[in-house]
Amino acid sequence: MKQNMAQKNKVGIIGGAGYTGGETLRLLLNHPEVELLFVHSRSNAGKPLHVLHTDLLGETSLHFTDTVQEADVLFLCLGHGESKKFLQENAIPNSTKLIDLSQDFRLGENYEGSAFVYGLPELNREEIKKARAIANPGCFATAIQLGLLPLAKAGILGEVFTTGITGSTGAGQKLQDTTHFSWRANNISAYKTLSHQHLSEIKQSLRQLQLNFDKAINFIPWRGDFARGIFVSSCLSSALSLEEIIKLYKDFYHDHPFTQVSDTPIHLKQVVNTNKCFLHIEKEGDKIVIHSVIDNLLKGAAGQAVQNMNLFMGLGETSGLRLKSIAF
């Protein structure tokens, strides 16, 4: 038993008190090929993990700590702007690999001479395998990009009109006026219309496949009356037949285990609590609509981060991520 533990990859979490940190530590606690060494949180140092993440009662004896320990991989589950600050204030060994779940490094920023690789496996799998540092994509960015990448690869992506609705966990754990239950219940609202922060990383990825892409991504995000999940619908013009488009998508994703093209309409409960993205395509006249659904805390955050860890640590890509959806 001790010998097996010694062979496991040692991992740590910086910022383990929030929704994303909580999902990350749950995945790592149950991952067959890693050992979760520590969960860092200055404001909760000394408290058992189950005091904040109450479902973990009896699952682990770990306590939050304010000390950064040496590990093979560090997951930075910090607020936007905080990851850069943490790396400036702490000396991280060159042997330690980094996965940042904030937006601090998604546009190709460097850390100690190494560029962060954008961690969307369906786009950058081979680069991820060789990386030292990964910038995990945003949740809306993941859902939108997975719905558009095959068209960009074919060089036929034009102007896009997309809407997406997200659960309240997408806003983080800190209470705001629009995250109170009494405000969210029986309510829907738009926010950051045409100006969402994920647009820059989406366009960066699309240009990686379609170099001359200069069209607008007209994105309207919505706050939904549910806890977790994202449903996105992207509409654009195409001269291809529906059969040709579906083939394009199935060929593009044929060797990507977590992204599936469905021949029937999709819904959120198929993917909530999983690392999956389901896609469904419709066509009417010269307009196509690509629907995509993900769990914002898993494929949109913690699950994709563990998928990236699996890739650059030479583990099976699906290791620790064969999760069951809530189904109904």
C-alpha positions as CSV (number, residue, x, y, z in Angstrom):
1,M,0.0,0.0,0.0
2,K,2.8,2.4,0.9
3,Q,4.6,1.5,-2.3
4,N,1.6,2.4,-4.4
5,M,1.1,5.7,-2.6
6,A,4.8,6.6,-3.3
7,Q,4.2,6.1,-7.0
8,K,1.2,8.5,-7.1
9,N,1.6,12.1,-8.4
10,K,1.6,14.6,-5.6
11,V,-0.9,17.4,-6.1
12,G,-1.9,20.6,-4.2
13,I,-4.7,23.1,-4.5
14,I,-4.3,26.8,-4.0
15,G,-7.6,28.4,-3.1
16,G,-9.7,25.4,-2.1
17,A,-12.7,27.1,-0.4
18,G,-14.8,28.1,-3.3
19,Y,-17.0,26.2,-5.8
20,T,-14.2,25.5,-8.3
21,G,-11.7,24.5,-5.6
22,G,-14.2,22.3,-4.0
23,E,-14.9,20.4,-7.2
24,T,-11.2,20.1,-7.9
25,L,-10.5,18.6,-4.5
26,R,-13.4,16.2,-4.8
27,L,-12.0,14.9,-8.1
28,L,-8.5,14.6,-6.8
29,L,-9.5,12.8,-3.6
30,N,-11.0,10.1,-5.8
31,H,-8.5,10.1,-8.6
32,P,-6.7,6.7,-8.7
33,E,-3.3,8.0,-9.7
34,V,-2.8,11.1,-7.5
35,E,-2.3,11.9,-3.9
36,L,-3.9,15.2,-2.7
37,L,-1.2,16.6,-0.4
38,F,-2.7,19.8,0.7
39,V,-5.5,22.4,0.2
40,H,-4.4,26.0,0.7
41,S,-6.7,28.7,2.1
42,R,-5.4,31.5,4.2
43,S,-8.8,32.4,5.6
44,N,-9.6,28.8,6.6
45,A,-6.2,27.5,7.7
46,G,-6.6,24.8,10.4
47,K,-10.2,23.9,9.6
48,P,-11.0,20.4,8.4
49,L,-12.1,20.4,4.7
50,H,-15.5,19.1,5.6
51,V,-16.3,22.2,7.6
52,L,-16.6,24.1,4.3
53,H,-17.3,21.2,2.0
54,T,-19.8,19.4,4.2
55,D,-20.3,16.4,1.9
56,L,-16.7,15.4,2.6
57,L,-17.4,14.4,6.2
58,G,-15.8,11.0,6.7
59,E,-14.0,11.2,3.3
60,T,-10.7,12.8,4.3
61,S,-8.8,13.9,7.4
62,L,-7.1,16.8,5.5
63,H,-7.3,20.3,7.0
64,F,-6.9,23.6,5.1
65,T,-3.4,25.1,5.4
66,D,-1.7,28.4,4.8
67,T,1.5,26.7,3.8
68,V,2.5,25.9,0.3
69,Q,4.1,22.4,0.0
70,E,6.2,21.0,-2.8
71,A,4.1,19.0,-5.3
72,D,4.2,17.6,-8.8
73,V,1.2,19.7,-9.8
74,L,-0.4,22.8,-8.4
75,F,-4.0,23.7,-9.2
76,L,-4.6,27.5,-8.8
77,C,-8.3,27.8,-8.0
78,L,-8.1,31.5,-7.2
79,G,-10.1,34.6,-8.2
80,H,-9.2,36.5,-11.4
81,G,-6.1,38.5,-10.8
82,E,-5.1,36.4,-7.8
83,S,-3.1,33.7,-9.6
84,K,-0.5,36.2,-11.0
85,K,-0.2,37.7,-7.5
86,F,0.3,34.3,-5.9
87,L,3.0,33.3,-8.4
88,Q,4.8,36.6,-7.8
89,E,4.8,36.1,-4.1
90,N,5.7,32.4,-3.9
91,A,8.8,30.6,-5.3
92,I,7.5,27.6,-7.2
93,P,10.1,24.9,-8.1
94,N,10.7,24.5,-11.8
95,S,9.7,20.8,-11.5
96,T,6.2,21.7,-10.4
97,K,3.6,21.9,-13.1
98,L,0.8,24.5,-12.9
99,I,-2.8,24.6,-13.9
100,D,-4.5,28.0,-13.5
101,L,-8.3,28.0,-13.4
102,S,-8.6,31.8,-13.5
103,Q,-8.4,34.0,-16.6
104,D,-5.0,35.4,-15.7
105,F,-3.0,33.5,-18.3
106,R,-5.5,32.5,-21.1
107,L,-4.1,34.9,-23.7
108,G,-0.6,33.4,-23.9
109,E,1.1,35.1,-21.0
110,N,4.4,33.8,-19.7
111,Y,5.6,32.6,-16.4
112,E,9.4,32.4,-15.8
113,G,10.0,32.2,-19.5
114,S,7.4,29.5,-20.2
115,A,4.2,30.4,-22.0
116,F,0.9,29.1,-20.6
117,V,-0.7,26.7,-23.0
118,Y,-4.4,27.2,-23.5
119,G,-5.9,24.1,-21.9
120,L,-8.7,23.0,-24.3
121,P,-7.8,19.4,-25.1
122,E,-10.0,19.3,-28.2
123,L,-7.8,22.0,-29.6
124,N,-4.4,21.7,-28.0
125,R,-4.0,18.1,-26.8
126,E,-0.5,17.6,-28.1
127,E,0.8,21.0,-26.8
128,I,-0.8,20.3,-23.4
129,K,1.1,17.0,-23.1
130,K,4.4,18.9,-23.4
131,A,3.5,21.9,-21.3
132,R,4.7,23.1,-17.9
133,A,1.9,25.5,-17.3
134,I,-1.8,25.3,-18.4
135,A,-4.3,28.1,-18.6
136,N,-7.7,26.4,-18.1
137,P,-10.4,27.8,-20.4
138,G,-13.4,29.7,-19.1
139,C,-16.8,27.9,-18.8
140,F,-18.7,29.8,-21.4
141,A,-15.6,29.8,-23.6
142,T,-15.5,26.0,-23.5
143,A,-19.1,25.6,-24.4
144,I,-19.0,28.1,-27.2
145,Q,-15.7,27.0,-28.7
146,L,-16.6,23.3,-28.8
147,G,-19.6,24.3,-30.8
148,L,-17.6,26.2,-33.4
149,L,-14.1,24.6,-33.7
150,P,-15.0,22.2,-36.5
151,L,-16.3,25.0,-38.7
152,A,-13.1,27.0,-38.0
153,K,-11.0,24.0,-38.9
154,A,-12.8,23.7,-42.2
155,G,-12.3,27.5,-42.8
156,I,-16.0,28.2,-43.2
157,L,-16.8,30.0,-39.9
158,G,-18.6,33.3,-40.4
159,E,-20.3,35.8,-38.1
160,V,-21.8,34.0,-35.1
161,F,-24.9,34.9,-33.0
162,T,-24.8,33.0,-29.7
163,T,-26.8,32.9,-26.5
164,G,-26.0,31.0,-23.4
165,I,-27.5,30.4,-20.0
166,T,-25.6,29.5,-16.9
167,G,-26.3,28.3,-13.4
168,S,-25.7,30.4,-10.3
169,T,-22.5,28.6,-9.4
170,G,-20.9,30.3,-12.4
171,A,-20.8,33.5,-10.4
172,G,-18.7,32.0,-7.7
173,Q,-19.4,31.4,-4.0
174,K,-19.3,35.0,-2.8
175,L,-22.8,36.4,-2.5
176,Q,-23.9,39.1,-4.9
177,D,-27.3,40.7,-5.5
178,T,-27.9,38.4,-8.4
179,T,-26.9,35.1,-6.7
180,H,-29.3,35.2,-3.8
181,F,-31.9,32.4,-4.0
182,S,-34.8,34.9,-3.7
183,W,-33.4,36.8,-6.7
184,R,-32.6,33.8,-8.9
185,A,-35.7,31.8,-8.2
186,N,-38.2,32.1,-11.1
187,N,-36.0,34.7,-12.7
188,I,-33.8,35.0,-15.8
189,S,-31.7,38.0,-16.8
190,A,-29.0,39.0,-19.4
191,Y,-25.7,40.4,-18.4
192,K,-22.4,41.6,-20.1
193,T,-24.3,41.7,-23.4
194,L,-21.8,41.6,-26.3
195,S,-18.9,42.3,-23.9
196,H,-18.3,39.1,-21.9
197,Q,-14.7,38.5,-20.8
198,H,-14.5,35.1,-22.5
199,L,-14.8,36.6,-26.0
200,S,-11.0,37.3,-26.3
201,E,-10.0,33.7,-25.6
202,I,-12.8,32.4,-27.9
203,K,-11.5,34.5,-30.8
204,Q,-7.9,33.5,-30.1
205,S,-8.8,29.8,-30.4
206,L,-10.9,30.2,-33.6
207,R,-8.0,32.1,-35.3
208,Q,-5.7,29.3,-34.3
209,L,-7.7,27.1,-36.8
210,Q,-9.0,29.7,-39.2
211,L,-6.2,32.3,-39.5
212,N,-8.2,34.9,-41.3
213,F,-11.2,34.8,-39.1
214,D,-12.3,38.4,-38.4
215,K,-16.0,38.1,-37.9
216,A,-17.9,39.0,-34.8
217,I,-19.0,36.6,-32.1
218,N,-22.2,38.3,-30.9
219,F,-22.6,36.7,-27.5
220,I,-25.5,37.3,-25.0
221,P,-25.1,35.5,-21.7
222,W,-28.0,34.8,-19.4
223,R,-28.3,34.0,-15.7
224,G,-30.5,31.0,-15.1
225,D,-32.7,29.7,-12.4
226,F,-30.6,26.6,-11.6
227,A,-27.4,25.8,-9.8
228,R,-25.0,24.4,-12.4
229,G,-24.7,23.8,-16.1
230,I,-24.4,25.8,-19.3
231,F,-26.6,25.6,-22.4
232,V,-25.4,27.5,-25.5
233,S,-27.0,28.0,-28.9
234,S,-24.9,29.4,-31.7
235,C,-26.4,30.5,-35.0
236,L,-24.7,31.3,-38.3
237,S,-25.0,30.8,-42.1
238,S,-23.7,27.9,-44.0
239,A,-24.2,26.5,-47.5
240,L,-23.4,22.9,-46.4
241,S,-26.1,20.4,-45.9
242,L,-27.0,19.2,-42.4
243,E,-25.5,15.8,-43.2
244,E,-22.2,17.4,-44.3
245,I,-22.0,19.5,-41.1
246,I,-22.7,16.6,-38.8
247,K,-20.0,14.6,-40.6
248,L,-17.6,17.5,-40.1
249,Y,-18.3,17.5,-36.4
250,K,-18.2,13.8,-35.8
251,D,-14.9,13.6,-37.7
252,F,-13.4,16.4,-35.7
253,Y,-14.3,14.9,-32.3
254,H,-14.0,11.2,-33.1
255,D,-11.0,10.7,-30.8
256,H,-12.0,13.1,-28.1
257,P,-13.6,11.1,-25.3
258,F,-15.6,13.8,-23.6
259,T,-17.2,15.7,-26.5
260,Q,-20.0,13.8,-28.3
261,V,-22.3,14.8,-31.2
262,S,-25.9,13.8,-30.5
263,D,-28.3,13.0,-33.3
264,T,-31.2,13.9,-31.0
265,P,-31.9,17.1,-29.0
266,I,-29.8,17.6,-25.9
267,H,-30.5,18.9,-22.4
268,L,-28.5,20.0,-19.3
269,K,-29.2,17.0,-17.1
270,Q,-27.3,14.7,-19.6
271,V,-24.0,16.4,-18.6
272,V,-24.4,17.9,-15.2
273,N,-22.0,16.2,-12.7
274,T,-19.8,15.0,-15.7
275,N,-16.8,16.2,-17.7
276,K,-18.8,15.8,-21.0
277,C,-19.8,18.2,-23.7
278,F,-22.8,17.2,-25.8
279,L,-23.5,18.9,-29.1
280,H,-26.6,18.9,-31.3
281,I,-26.9,20.6,-34.7
282,E,-30.0,21.8,-36.5
283,K,-30.4,23.5,-39.9
284,E,-33.2,25.6,-41.4
285,G,-32.6,27.2,-44.8
286,D,-29.1,28.5,-44.9
287,K,-28.9,28.9,-41.1
288,I,-27.4,26.3,-38.8
289,V,-27.7,26.2,-35.0
290,I,-25.2,24.4,-32.8
291,H,-26.4,23.6,-29.3
292,S,-23.8,22.7,-26.7
293,V,-24.2,21.7,-23.0
294,I,-21.6,21.3,-20.3
295,D,-21.3,21.4,-16.5
296,N,-19.8,24.8,-15.8
297,L,-17.9,23.4,-12.7
298,L,-16.5,20.3,-14.4
299,K,-15.9,20.5,-18.2
300,G,-16.1,24.2,-17.7
301,A,-13.5,24.3,-14.8
302,A,-12.3,21.5,-12.4
303,G,-13.0,18.5,-14.7
304,Q,-11.2,20.0,-17.6
305,A,-8.3,21.0,-15.3
306,V,-8.0,17.3,-14.2
307,Q,-8.2,16.2,-17.8
308,N,-5.3,18.6,-18.6
309,M,-3.3,17.1,-15.6
310,N,-3.9,13.6,-17.0
311,L,-2.5,14.7,-20.3
312,F,0.7,16.4,-19.2
313,M,1.4,13.8,-16.5
314,G,1.1,10.9,-19.0
315,L,-2.0,9.4,-17.4
316,G,-5.1,8.1,-19.2
317,E,-7.0,11.2,-20.4
318,T,-10.2,10.0,-18.8
319,S,-8.6,8.8,-15.5
320,G,-10.7,9.9,-12.5
321,L,-13.3,11.5,-14.7
322,R,-15.7,8.7,-15.5
323,L,-18.5,10.5,-13.7
324,K,-22.3,9.7,-13.7
325,S,-24.7,12.4,-14.7
326,I,-27.7,13.2,-12.6
327,A,-29.9,12.0,-15.5
328,F,-33.2,13.1,-14.0
